[in-house]
Each structure stands twice: as C-alpha cells, then as structure tokens.
Amino acid sequence: QVQLVESGGNLVQPGGSLRLSCAVTGTTFRRYSWAWYRQAPGKQREWVATTPIVGIEAYADSVKGRFTISRDNDRNMVYLQMNSLKPEDTAVYYCNERFVGPGDGWGQGTQVTVSS
C-alpha cells in the first residue's frame, strides 16, 4: 500500500552537489523513521542515513559530514542533500522506512553517477 517515489538523481562531477527527494503516500508518514539506502553496481544495498520520529539524525561513516537528511511531515517528503560528492557515491539511491519488514517493498530508486 505504501508508494515510494525517489527523484533528483543525475550525473555530477566530483565535488559537486545534488538534492534527492522522496515522496511517500499510503501511510501515516510522521509515525515512522525514514531512511535513505543505496546500492552500487555489484554490491549489496547499504544504509546511508536516518531521520527519526524524534531526535537527532544518523549517518553512515562514509557520508558523515557531507550528506544531510531531512523530512517535511506536512508534505510527506524525505530529502537527502549530498555535498562534496565522490566517485564512490555512485549508486542507485532508495528511500524507505528505517526498519523494512518482509511485507514491505521498494521504489524504483534514482541513479546518482559521480564522474569527471
């Protein structure tokens, strides 16, 4: 029942910036912690950042200090501001609940490619 639509991915040079967006429908948005994940070619999907119901945001060590996650409870939106991008950030980026259950699905994701 939950629909997740990611957008904002693009081709960008190293050191550049992007802002990703995630539109969520079909659930009570403000009752959940939301997160960004990413999957690079040939690798497993990994957790990137979390915006909780209440409290401080959390980040993977690989993006700490460069990425900022935020949420808008009035618009059911999750954002990821990505600065100082590196080639190793290249991946398909997904949003979802922080604790994904067996009955939960994934959206199409949005492609981020960092290359000169």
C-alpha positions in Angstrom: 0.0 0.0 0.0 3.0 2.3 0.5 4.2 4.1 -2.5 7.8 5.5 -2.6 8.9 7.8 -5.5 12.5 8.9 -5.5 13.8 11.7 -7.7 16.7 14.1 -8.2 19.5 11.8 -9.3 21.8 12.9 -12.1 25.3 12.8 -13.5 27.6 15.1 -11.5 31.3 15.9 -11.3 33.4 15.0 -8.2 33.0 17.7 -5.6 29.5 18.6 -6.8 26.2 18.6 -5.1 22.7 17.0 -5.6 19.5 17.1 -3.6 17.4 13.9 -3.7 13.7 13.8 -2.9 11.3 11.0 -1.8 7.5 11.4 -2.0 5.7 8.9 0.3 2.0 8.0 0.1 -0.2 5.3 1.6 0.9 5.5 5.2 0.9 7.8 8.3 4.2 9.4 7.4 5.0 11.2 10.7 4.7 8.0 12.8 7.8 6.4 11.2 11.6 6.9 11.0 12.6 7.3 7.4 15.9 6.4 5.8 18.0 6.6 2.6 19.8 3.5 1.2 22.0 3.0 -1.8 23.2 0.1 -4.0 26.3 0.4 -6.1 26.9 -2.0 -9.0 27.9 -5.5 -7.9 27.3 -4.7 -4.2 24.6 -5.1 -1.6 22.2 -2.4 -0.6 23.5 -0.4 2.3 22.0 2.1 4.8 23.0 5.7 4.3 21.1 8.0 6.7 18.0 8.1 9.0 15.6 10.9 10.0 13.8 9.7 13.2 10.4 10.3 14.5 12.0 12.4 17.2 15.7 13.1 17.9 18.9 13.5 16.0 19.7 12.3 12.5 22.1 9.4 12.0 24.6 8.8 9.2 26.9 6.1 7.8 30.5 6.8 8.4 31.1 7.0 4.7 28.9 10.1 4.2 29.1 11.8 7.6 29.8 15.5 7.3 28.9 15.5 3.6 25.2 14.4 3.5 22.2 15.9 5.3 18.9 14.1 5.7 15.7 16.0 6.4 11.9 15.5 6.4 8.7 17.5 5.9 5.9 16.0 7.8 3.3 18.3 6.3 4.2 17.2 2.7 5.2 13.6 3.4 8.7 14.2 1.9 12.2 13.0 2.7 15.2 14.7 1.3 18.9 14.0 1.1 21.3 16.9 0.4 24.6 15.5 -1.0 27.7 17.7 -1.0 31.3 17.1 -1.9 30.3 14.0 -3.9 32.9 11.3 -4.6 33.0 8.6 -7.4 32.4 6.0 -4.7 29.0 7.7 -4.0 27.8 6.4 -7.4 24.8 4.2 -6.8 21.0 3.9 -7.1 19.5 5.7 -4.1 16.3 4.5 -2.4 14.2 5.8 0.4 12.2 3.5 2.8 11.3 3.0 6.4 14.3 2.5 8.7 13.1 -1.0 9.7 12.0 -2.7 6.4 9.8 -5.7 7.0 9.1 -8.8 4.8 5.8 -7.3 3.6 7.4 -4.0 2.5 8.6 -3.2 -1.0 11.0 -0.8 -2.6 10.6 2.0 -5.1 12.5 2.4 -8.4 15.2 4.4 -6.9 17.1 7.3 -8.5 20.5 7.0 -10.2 23.4 9.1 -8.9 26.6 9.0 -11.0 29.7 10.9 -9.9 32.3 11.1 -12.7 34.6 13.5 -14.5 
